[in-house]
Amino acid sequence: MKTTEDTEKHGKEVHVLIFPCVSVCSVVKTGYRMAKKPKLKVHVINRDWCKGCGICVHFCPREVLALDDGFKAFAQSPGNCIACKQCEYMCPDLAIEVQTTEVEEA
């Protein structure tokens, strides 16, 4: 939506685009690309750096990670991973890397 206030503030027109559904607003019709969603490629866990604190296990919203008998993190159910990277961000030892690929959302 263009408003006079926006035009005066920024010196240009402001347009708001609303995409109610993919069938109406496809790339072919509008020229806009839909957002790309990250998809898990692999969990890379450096077992030498992992101290077994369990922070990654605690913060994983899908219970993908667990600690093995040696108190080291491992991906027990990688198929459940949503590639949010919370484990990677929260690991104090930087022992986890979540590698992803991007796929177009339908």
Backbone as a printed PyTorch tensor [residue, N CA C, xyz], in Angstrom:
tensor([[[  0.8450,  -1.1590,   0.0000],
         [  0.0000,   0.0000,   0.0000],
         [  0.8980,   1.2320,   0.0000]],

        [[  0.6250,   2.1710,  -0.8590],
         [  1.4100,   3.3900,  -0.9600],
         [  0.7070,   4.4830,  -0.1670]],

        [[  1.4700,   5.1690,   0.6560],
         [  0.8810,   6.2840,   1.3930],
         [  1.6840,   7.5420,   1.1210]],

        [[  1.0410,   8.6830,   1.2840],
         [  1.7170,   9.9630,   1.0820],
         [  2.8550,  10.1190,   2.0710]],

        [[  2.6430,   9.6890,   3.2980],
         [  3.6630,   9.7820,   4.3380],
         [  4.9140,   8.9970,   3.9570]],

        [[  4.7340,   7.7700,   3.4180],
         [  5.8720,   6.9550,   3.0010],
         [  6.6370,   7.6160,   1.8640]],

        [[  5.9140,   8.1930,   0.9150],
         [  6.5450,   8.8450,  -0.2260],
         [  7.3490,  10.0480,   0.2380]],

        [[  6.8260,  10.8180,   1.1740],
         [  7.5360,  11.9840,   1.6860],
         [  8.7710,  11.5720,   2.4860]],

        [[  8.6700,  10.5200,   3.2920],
         [  9.7790,  10.0570,   4.1270],
         [ 10.9510,   9.5370,   3.3030]],

        [[ 10.6490,   8.6670,   2.3680],
         [ 11.6840,   7.9340,   1.6450],
         [ 11.9590,   8.4750,   0.2470]],

        [[ 11.1270,   9.3880,  -0.2230],
         [ 11.3390,   9.9550,  -1.5400],
         [ 11.0060,   9.0050,  -2.6730]],

        [[ 10.3220,   7.9240,  -2.3850],
         [  9.9190,   6.9820,  -3.4280],
         [  8.6440,   6.2810,  -3.0050]],

        [[  7.9980,   5.6930,  -3.9570],
         [  6.7490,   5.0010,  -3.6620],
         [  7.0360,   3.6800,  -2.9580]],

        [[  6.1540,   3.2970,  -2.0590],
         [  6.2820,   2.0500,  -1.3220],
         [  5.1370,   1.1430,  -1.7410]],

        [[  5.4530,  -0.0690,  -2.1360],
         [  4.4330,  -1.0370,  -2.5460],
         [  4.5060,  -2.2490,  -1.6390]],

        [[  3.3740,  -2.7490,  -1.2300],
         [  3.3090,  -3.9440,  -0.4180],
         [  2.7490,  -5.0550,  -1.2920]],

        [[  3.4750,  -6.1620,  -1.3680],
         [  3.0380,  -7.2960,  -2.1650],
         [  2.5270,  -8.3810,  -1.2390]],

        [[  1.3520,  -8.8840,  -1.5190],
         [  0.7590,  -9.9480,  -0.7210],
         [  0.5640, -11.1490,  -1.6330]],

        [[  1.0990, -12.3020,  -1.2150],
         [  0.9930, -13.5260,  -2.0010],
         [  0.0310, -14.4800,  -1.3070]],

        [[ -1.2620, -14.4570,  -1.6700],
         [ -2.2360, -15.3070,  -0.9890],
         [ -2.0770, -16.8000,  -1.2700]],

        [[ -1.6090, -17.1440,  -2.4440],
         [ -1.3930, -18.5740,  -2.7000],
         [ -0.4590, -18.7440,  -3.8780]],

        [[  0.1910, -19.8830,  -3.9170],
         [  1.1740, -20.1560,  -4.9560],
         [  0.5250, -20.2270,  -6.3350]],

        [[ -0.6890, -20.7570,  -6.4230],
         [ -1.3170, -20.9100,  -7.7280],
         [ -1.6440, -19.5710,  -8.3740]],

        [[ -1.9170, -18.5720,  -7.5730],
         [ -2.2320, -17.2550,  -8.1100],
         [ -0.9620, -16.4710,  -8.3840]],

        [[  0.0140, -16.5850,  -7.5140],
         [  1.2300, -15.7780,  -7.5910],
         [  2.4390, -16.6190,  -7.9610]],

        [[  2.3740, -17.3540,  -9.0270],
         [  3.5060, -18.1950,  -9.4080],
         [  4.6260, -17.3380,  -9.9830]],

        [[  5.8020, -17.9060, -10.0640],
         [  6.9540, -17.2120, -10.6110],
         [  6.6790, -16.7870, -12.0490]],

        [[  5.9930, -17.6150, -12.7970],
         [  5.7020, -17.3190, -14.1910],
         [  4.8080, -16.0790, -14.3140]],

        [[  3.8000, -15.9680, -13.4750],
         [  2.8560, -14.8590, -13.5670],
         [  3.4170, -13.5510, -13.0140]],

        [[  4.1750, -13.5950, -11.9140],
         [  4.5990, -12.3670, -11.2490],
         [  6.0640, -12.0260, -11.4650]],

        [[  6.8840, -13.0120, -11.7590],
         [  8.3070, -12.7760, -11.8820],
         [  9.0370, -12.8020, -10.5410]],

        [[  8.3150, -12.9810,  -9.4360],
         [  8.9360, -13.0490,  -8.1210],
         [  9.2030, -14.4980,  -7.7640]],

        [[ 10.3520, -14.7380,  -7.1660],
         [ 10.6800, -16.0950,  -6.7240],
         [ 10.1410, -16.3120,  -5.3200]],

        [[  9.6740, -17.5100,  -5.0750],
         [  9.2140, -17.8720,  -3.7370],
         [ 10.4520, -18.0910,  -2.8590]],

        [[ 10.2970, -18.0090,  -1.5720],
         [ 11.4090, -18.1530,  -0.6370],
         [ 12.0180, -19.5490,  -0.7290]],

        [[ 13.3260, -19.6060,  -0.5100],
         [ 14.0000, -20.9000,  -0.4790],
         [ 14.1230, -21.3300,   0.9710]],

        [[ 13.8680, -22.5970,   1.2020],
         [ 13.8830, -23.1560,   2.5460],
         [ 15.1100, -24.0550,   2.6900]],

        [[ 15.8700, -23.9130,   3.7870],
         [ 17.0230, -24.7910,   3.9650],
         [ 16.5870, -26.2200,   4.2760]],

        [[ 17.3020, -27.1720,   3.7000],
         [ 17.0230, -28.5850,   3.9490],
         [ 18.3310, -29.2470,   4.3820]],

        [[ 18.2320, -30.1010,   5.3730],
         [ 19.4180, -30.7530,   5.9130],
         [ 20.1630, -31.5520,   4.8490]],

        [[ 21.4570, -31.3470,   4.8280],
         [ 22.3340, -32.1530,   4.0020],
         [ 23.0360, -33.1640,   4.9010]],

        [[ 23.6980, -32.6550,   5.9740],
         [ 24.3990, -33.5400,   6.9080],
         [ 24.7450, -32.7690,   8.1930]],

        [[ 24.8050, -33.4940,   9.3120],
         [ 25.3250, -32.9490,  10.5660],
         [ 26.8010, -33.3140,  10.6220]],

        [[ 27.6550, -32.3230,  10.8110],
         [ 29.0820, -32.5860,  10.9890],
         [ 29.3820, -32.3060,  12.4550]],

        [[ 29.7290, -33.3540,  13.1910],
         [ 30.0080, -33.2320,  14.6210],
         [ 31.4620, -33.6110,  14.8720]],

        [[ 32.2310, -32.6470,  15.3560],
         [ 33.6340, -32.8820,  15.6650],
         [ 33.6990, -33.5070,  17.0600]],

        [[ 33.8880, -34.7990,  17.1080],
         [ 33.8650, -35.5360,  18.3750],
         [ 35.0460, -35.1840,  19.2780]],

        [[ 36.1270, -34.6700,  18.6960],
         [ 37.2670, -34.2460,  19.5150],
         [ 36.9450, -32.9570,  20.2720]],

        [[ 36.1300, -32.0960,  19.6980],
         [ 35.7740, -30.8300,  20.3290],
         [ 34.5800, -30.9690,  21.2690]],

        [[ 33.7190, -31.9520,  21.0300],
         [ 32.5080, -32.1290,  21.8400],
         [ 32.8850, -32.5740,  23.2500]],

        [[ 32.4090, -31.8350,  24.2600],
         [ 32.7030, -32.2150,  25.6410],
         [ 31.5410, -32.9480,  26.2980]],

        [[ 30.4440, -33.1610,  25.5400],
         [ 29.3190, -33.9260,  26.0590],
         [ 28.4350, -33.1800,  27.0330]],

        [[ 28.3330, -31.8710,  26.8910],
         [ 27.5330, -31.0710,  27.8300],
         [ 26.0230, -31.2650,  27.6320]],

        [[ 25.6080, -31.6580,  26.4240],
         [ 24.1960, -31.9080,  26.1510],
         [ 23.3700, -30.6720,  25.8120]],

        [[ 24.0150, -29.5270,  25.6730],
         [ 23.2680, -28.3080,  25.3340],
         [ 22.5810, -28.4600,  23.9740]],

        [[ 23.2730, -29.0310,  23.0240],
         [ 22.6890, -29.2220,  21.6850],
         [ 21.4650, -30.1330,  21.7520]],

        [[ 21.5500, -31.1660,  22.5600],
         [ 20.4330, -32.1040,  22.7280],
         [ 19.2370, -31.3820,  23.3390]],

        [[ 19.4970, -30.5590,  24.3250],
         [ 18.4280, -29.8290,  25.0140],
         [ 17.7210, -28.8300,  24.0970]],

        [[ 18.4650, -28.1200,  23.2510],
         [ 17.8770, -27.0730,  22.4200],
         [ 17.2810, -27.5740,  21.1140]],

        [[ 17.5140, -28.8060,  20.7200],
         [ 16.9580, -29.3370,  19.4720],
         [ 15.4460, -29.5070,  19.6110]],

        [[ 14.6550, -28.7850,  18.7890],
         [ 13.1990, -28.8670,  18.9220],
         [ 12.5980, -30.1770,  18.4140]],

        [[ 13.3420, -30.9520,  17.6530],
         [ 12.8200, -32.1910,  17.0780],
         [ 13.4810, -33.4430,  17.6240]],

        [[ 14.2750, -33.3090,  18.6870],
         [ 14.9560, -34.4430,  19.3270],
         [ 15.7910, -35.2690,  18.3410]],

        [[ 16.5250, -34.5520,  17.4990],
         [ 17.3790, -35.1950,  16.5020],
         [ 18.6690, -35.6920,  17.1330]],

        [[ 19.2150, -34.9130,  18.0520],
         [ 20.5130, -35.2420,  18.6420],
         [ 20.3740, -35.9810,  19.9670]],

        [[ 21.3890, -36.7480,  20.2730],
         [ 21.4580, -37.4750,  21.5540],
         [ 22.9350, -37.6070,  21.9170]],

        [[ 23.1880, -38.0350,  23.1530],
         [ 24.5500, -38.3150,  23.5900],
         [ 24.7600, -39.8190,  23.6150]],

        [[ 25.8970, -40.2630,  23.0820],
         [ 26.1800, -41.7040,  23.0790],
         [ 26.7790, -42.1260,  24.4250]],

        [[ 27.2270, -43.3540,  24.5190],
         [ 27.7860, -43.8920,  25.7720],
         [ 29.0440, -43.1390,  26.2290]],

        [[ 29.7480, -42.5310,  25.2730],
         [ 30.9460, -41.7630,  25.6020],
         [ 30.6390, -40.2870,  25.8280]],

        [[ 29.3680, -39.9660,  25.9870],
         [ 28.8980, -38.6000,  26.1920],
         [ 29.3320, -37.6510,  25.0760]],

        [[ 29.1940, -38.1160,  23.8480],
         [ 29.4660, -37.2970,  22.6660],
         [ 28.1740, -37.2040,  21.8620]],

        [[ 27.9300, -36.0310,  21.2870],
         [ 26.7060, -35.8170,  20.5090],
         [ 26.7360, -36.6040,  19.1980]],

        [[ 25.5590, -37.0890,  18.8130],
         [ 25.4080, -37.7270,  17.5040],
         [ 23.9680, -37.5230,  17.0420]],

        [[ 23.7590, -37.6190,  15.7310],
         [ 22.4220, -37.4400,  15.1640],
         [ 21.7120, -38.7880,  15.1900]],

        [[ 20.7950, -38.9650,  16.1480],
         [ 20.0950, -40.2490,  16.2670],
         [ 18.9470, -40.3710,  15.2720]],

        [[ 18.3440, -39.2590,  14.8740],
         [ 17.2530, -39.3040,  13.8790],
         [ 17.3330, -38.0860,  12.9620]],

        [[ 18.3180, -38.0840,  12.0500],
         [ 18.5170, -36.9350,  11.1690],
         [ 17.3310, -36.6520,  10.2450]],

        [[ 16.4900, -37.6280,  10.0160],
         [ 15.3040, -37.4260,   9.1780],
         [ 14.3040, -36.4550,   9.7810]],

        [[ 14.3740, -36.2560,  11.1040],
         [ 13.4640, -35.3240,  11.7680],
         [ 13.9870, -33.8870,  11.7860]],

        [[ 15.2130, -33.6700,  11.3360],
         [ 15.8460, -32.3500,  11.4050],
         [ 15.1430, -31.3530,  10.4800]],

        [[ 14.8880, -30.1580,  11.0200],
         [ 14.2620, -29.0840,  10.2390],
         [ 15.2920, -28.0150,   9.8580]],

        [[ 16.5590, -28.2760,  10.0950],
         [ 17.6750, -27.3950,   9.7370],
         [ 17.5530, -26.0080,  10.3650]],

        [[ 17.0790, -25.9570,  11.6150],
         [ 16.9560, -24.6710,  12.3160],
         [ 18.3100, -24.1850,  12.8270]],

        [[ 19.2670, -25.0810,  12.9370],
         [ 20.6370, -24.8090,  13.3680],
         [ 20.7540, -24.3620,  14.8260]],

        [[ 19.7520, -24.6250,  15.6390],
         [ 19.8470, -24.2600,  17.0500],
         [ 20.9960, -24.9900,  17.7330]],

        [[ 21.2170, -26.2360,  17.3810],
         [ 22.3220, -26.9980,  17.9750],
         [ 23.6640, -26.3460,  17.6280]],

        [[ 23.8120, -25.9240,  16.3840],
         [ 25.0480, -25.2820,  15.9440],
         [ 25.2590, -23.9460,  16.6580]],

        [[ 24.2010, -23.1440,  16.7570],
         [ 24.3050, -21.8300,  17.3950],
         [ 24.5730, -21.9320,  18.8950]],

        [[ 24.0210, -22.9370,  19.5530],
         [ 24.1150, -23.0400,  21.0060],
         [ 25.3460, -23.8060,  21.5000]],

        [[ 26.0020, -24.5480,  20.6440],
         [ 27.1600, -25.3450,  21.0710],
         [ 28.3060, -24.4310,  21.5170]],

        [[ 28.6980, -24.5030,  22.7970],
         [ 29.7670, -23.6370,  23.2930],
         [ 31.1490, -24.0080,  22.7560]],

        [[ 31.2700, -25.2060,  22.2180],
         [ 32.5650, -25.6790,  21.7200],
         [ 32.6830, -25.6250,  20.2000]],

        [[ 31.6470, -25.1220,  19.5250],
         [ 31.6290, -25.0370,  18.0590],
         [ 31.8690, -26.3980,  17.4170]],

        [[ 31.3670, -27.4370,  18.0540],
         [ 31.6140, -28.8070,  17.6010],
         [ 30.6070, -29.2870,  16.5640]],

        [[ 29.5320, -28.5230,  16.3380],
         [ 28.4780, -28.9720,  15.4230],
         [ 28.3340, -27.9960,  14.2660]],

        [[ 28.2450, -28.5530,  13.0590],
         [ 27.9260, -27.7630,  11.8740],
         [ 26.7700, -28.4660,  11.1670]],

        [[ 25.7200, -27.7160,  10.8960],
         [ 24.5840, -28.2610,  10.1550],
         [ 24.7210, -27.7750,   8.7200]],

        [[ 25.0850, -28.6830,   7.8320],
         [ 25.2200, -28.3160,   6.4200],
         [ 23.8690, -28.4950,   5.7450]],

        [[ 23.4790, -27.4920,   4.9510],
         [ 22.1700, -27.5160,   4.3070],
         [ 22.2760, -27.2370,   2.8180]],

        [[ 21.1910, -27.5560,   2.1310],
         [ 20.9910, -27.1250,   0.7540],
         [ 19.6880, -26.3540,   0.7410]],

        [[ 19.4940, -25.4900,  -0.2310],
         [ 18.2680, -24.7220,  -0.3080],
         [ 17.3590, -25.3230,  -1.3590]],

        [[ 16.0740, -25.4510,  -1.0000],
         [ 15.0780, -25.9670,  -1.9410],
         [ 13.9520, -24.9460,  -2.0190]],

        [[ 13.3480, -24.8290,  -3.2110],
         [ 12.2310, -23.9170,  -3.4010],
         [ 11.0200, -24.4340,  -2.6560]],

        [[ 10.3430, -23.5480,  -1.9170],
         [  9.1110, -23.9270,  -1.2310],
         [  7.9940, -24.0040,  -2.2410]],

        [[  7.1420, -24.9720,  -2.0860],
         [  5.9960, -25.1210,  -2.9940],
         [  4.8020, -24.3690,  -2.4630]]])
